[in-house]
Structures are given as structure tokens and as C-alpha cells.
Amino acid sequence: MRRTAWIWAVGSAVWTFDAIVNLYYHHRPHAELALMVAITFGVAWAYYSRPQSR
């Protein structure tokens, strides 16, 4: 899983960018939702990028 964990980091960055753009255009509800999704992707990235114990 560690080899594909980068996709979670990219998703988090894209959703963060989406939140910033929506804040710029004053779409606060969509920006809050995008930020929550970005946090979820960030947590998934942190989980999957750790070495798995066997």
C-alpha cells in the first residue's frame, strides 16, 4: 500500500486547492465540504504511508 499512498496526498492537495478557490469566490458551504474531504484524504495518506507491521 505504501507505493500507492501518494495518491491520497495528491487528492488532499487538490481538495485543499478547491477549498481555497471556493473561498475566493465566496462559496463557503462548498469550501467547508472540500476542506473536510481534504482532511479525510490527509488522514488516509498518513495512515497508508506508514510502514505496516507484520
Secondary structure, DSSP 8 states (H G I E B T S, - for coil): -GGGTHHHHHHHHHHHHHHHHHHHTT-HHHHHHHHHHHHHHHHHHHHHHS----
